[in-house]
Amino acid sequence: MSKKMWKAGTFVYPIPAVMVSCGDMEKSNIITVAWTGILNTNPAKVYISVRPERYSYNIIKENGEFVINLTNKQLAYATDWCGVKTGAKVDKFKEMRLTKEKCNFVNCPAIKESPVSIECKVDKIVEMGSHHMFVADVLSIDADEKYIDEKGTFDISKCNLIAYANGGYYELGHKIGKFGFSVAKKQKKK
């Protein structure tokens, strides 16, 4: 078997498909972002990359904050719709019948229907080329109680999260192992 060489480009898939809310409770917007991820553990830092010509770019730049809302199968239509429509012409919360939820540390709303909302404060903006990367501190992670088990652990398997890959949205599958399972000692059967 051999690999076929393609031109260099973006092909680290799958990646999260998230809805980023920005603005304030009165005048807010949602932008769908796939260029997002974790940068650091301590302090907790994440990033989103946005084209400067996007409507949300200046809102985030001026306010210095945003919320990353994880998306699931139930939000797939809204996720796509919010990625192809501009907030300059339409109220995405209203059109997609999404509920604004007040956050703990930022003035922009979270999306109530999202299983997890991550409140972020912009630390710096890095101009990368086509996109500018908003590097942000995580101020709070707000998880829907229905995904927290009786031990107080967040059960991601119940969320039906989606990812984006090469132009398509995909529901994430089943857990196949946990960190360290490849080197864990096997339990002896009694």
N, C-alpha and C positions, 0 to 999 in steps of 0.2 A: 504494500500500500504506500502511495506517495501523496504528499500534500501539494496542492496547486497554489502557486503564489499569486496573490492579489495585490493591487496597489495599496500603499500604506493608508490607513484611515482609522476610524473609530470602530472597533470590533471587540471590545471587552464586554461581552454579553453573557447572561442577562444582567440588567441594571434595574434599580427601582424606578417605577413610574409613580411620581408623587405630585400632589397638588400643593403648590406653595401659595399661602394666603398672605396678603400684604395690605397696607393702608391702615385705616382705622375702622371702628365699628360702624360709622356712618358711610364713609366712602372707601370701600375695599375692593380688592380684586383677587382673582385666582389665576395663577399661571401653572400649566403643567410642565414639569421639569423631569428630564431623565438624567441629566448630568448632575448628579448629587452623590454624596457619600460621606464617610467618616474620615477625618484627617488625624485625629489625636484622641487619646483616652483621658489624659490628665494634664491640662484641663480639657474637658470634652469640647471638641471642635468638629464642625461639619462644614460642608460647602455646598453651594449651588452655583451653576454657571449659567448665565443669561446673556443673550445678545443685547447690546446697548439699544438697538432700535425697538425692542419689545416695550410695550406699554408699562409693564410692571417694573422694568429696570429702574426708571427714575423714581418710582414710588419707594422701592427698596433702598435705593441710594440716598434719597432725601430723609426717609424715616429711620434708616439704620437698623431695621428689624424685619423679621418675617417668621412664618410658621411653616414647617415642613409637615404636611399631612400625608401619612401613608395611605395607600389606596388598596382596595380589595375588589373582588369580583363584582360586588354590588355597586361599586363606584366606577367601574370600567367605562361606562358610557360617558359619565360626567368628566372623567379624567381625560378622555379623548376630546370631548367637546370643548373643554376649557383650554385645550392645547391648540385648537384650530380657530377659535374665535378670539377677537380682541376685546379687552375690557374697556377700551376707548369708546366702543360702540354699544356694549351690552353689559347688563348687570348679571354676572355669571352666577352669583349666589341665588338670585331670583329666578333666572331662567332654568337652572338645574335643580331648583327646589332644595338647596342646601341650607343648613342652619348655621348662622354665625354663633360661635361660642366664645364668651369672654375668656381671655387668657389670664394667667397669674402674674406674668412679668413683662409682657409686651402689650402694646396698645392695639395691634392688629388682631382680628378674630381668627380662631381656629375653626375648622370644619367639624361640626359635631358628629357627623356621620362617619368620620374617619376613625379607624380603630386606635390610632396613635397620632398625636400631634406633638411636634417638637418645637418649642419656643426658642427662637434664635436672635441674638444681637450681633450685628455685623462688627467684626474686628478690623477687617481691611478688605479692599477690593484689589484684585490682581488682574491686570489686563493681559489676557492670554492670546488675543487675536480675534477670531470671530465671536468669542464669548469672553465675558469678564467674570471672574470667579469671586463670589462673595464668601469670604472666610468668616465663619461666625462661631461665637461661643454658645453652647447649649445652656439655656437658663432653666428649662424645665421639660420633662417628658410627661405628657398627659395621656394616660391609657384608659380606654373605656373599661369600666368595671366588669363587663360581661366577658372579658378575655382574661381576667385574673382568677386563678383557681383558688381553692380553699386554703392553700398554703401561702397565698399572697404572691404567687409566681405568675408572671405574665405568660400566657399560653399562646404563642404565636401560631400554633397549628390551627387554632379556631378562627383565625382572621380571614382566611382565603385571600391573602395578599397577592398582588399581581406584580409582574415585572415586564420590562420592555426589552425586546431583542429584534434587531434588524427590521424594524418597521412594524412589528406585531406586539400585541399584549398577550401575556401568558400567565395563567394561574400557577402559583408555586405548588409543588408536589409535597410528597410525604418526607418526613425526617428519616434519614438513612444512617445516622450515627450522631455522636456528640463529640465535642472537642476532647481529644485524647483517646478516643475509642481504639485507635490503631495500635496503641502501646499499652492499653489497660490490661491488667492481669485478669485472666478468665476465672470466673467463680467455679469452685468445685461443686459438683452435684452431690447432694446428700442422699 
